[in-house]
Amino acid sequence: MGVDLADLVKEIKREVQLSELKGKKVSIDAYNAIYQFLTAIRQPDGTPLMDSQGRVTSHLSGIFYRTISLLEEGVIPIYVFDGKPPELKAQELERRRKIKEEAEKKLEKAKEEGETKELKKYSQMATRLTNDMAEESKKLLEAMGIPVVQAPSEGEAEAAYLCSQGYTWAAASQDYDSLLFGANKLIRNLTLTGKRKLPKKDVYVEIKPELIELEDLLKKFGITREQLVDIGILIGTDYDPDGIKGIGPVTALRIIKKYGNIEKAVEKGELPKYILDLNINEIRSIFLNPPVVKPEGSLDLKEPNEEEIKKILIDEHNFSEDRVTNGIERLIKAGKEAKGASRQSGLDQWF
């Protein structure tokens, strides 16, 4: 779900061309990106891509071809994978599980009744990102020479940490939580760029990357990051999914700006007392002091292992040999150019 800051960030976000990211490293919330691939890369009937054994391969297709496209733009992706989720996330994870179970039931009904539109809709809603898919994705990325970081807990927190510490230029995710985790810069739509069909409509729109800078957001509204976290708690986060009923981003901003924090607003009668029972200090700690690790070794691109890529995609999952071979050629060329652009970008900082 993530925290809904759309009504606030709309005033400071801006479209960014991929050319502006040339030579820059971007830490990508891997689970967020892979889930996008699973829902977006589909066959005409709405079902995911599969190999001859019926195993889903949409995530591998997205990882391989979308990553190559990013490299061809000069962007150096660093994929960050989730570790163990915080205990406070259990409620949100259970909510998601129930939604998928319900979608699976409706999907079966749509299959029986031959409802094409419903089939596509519930097929996407029932999408699950399994541990096997995550491991396959990680294995493929490593074979491609793409840096991979394993987070101890939330991948989004680790991606934000890499950004805030200067390991990467920005963090990439569809969720605004990255800002609460302290990412200096957040890029949305990075792995979605291109024409996409609007949900429930036969209309295609051009999706472009958006850049949101934390400093601009805080300065615009005259708040601190700690206050931004309190605003998130009032709206609802993955750790208190319901938030406070009737309070949206604008109202939450007004309350926190007026009183400074949640406790003061409760004291003055602006907020209900029960919010103090929502483990707000623990939620604050998850965002302000999350478990993170310094990356081991370099986050630079490595030489691709062509044989391993072919083994994973062609031998194990029946990808087209011609397409994969062509993709590897593009990968090698784009990787060399991206490395050069990265070195130049580093030199430019000195002048």
PyMOL commands that set and color helices and strands:
alter all, ss='L'
color gray80, all
select helices_A, chain A and resi 6-9+18-21+30-40+58-72+87-113+116-125+131-144+155-164+177-180+214-221+225-235+249-259+262-267+273-277+280-288+306-315+321-348
alter helices_A, ss='H'
color red, helices_A
select strands_A, chain A and resi 14-15+25-29+76-81+148-150+170-172+185-188+194-197+204-207+210-213
alter strands_A, ss='S'
color yellow, strands_A
deselect
rebuild
show_as cartoon
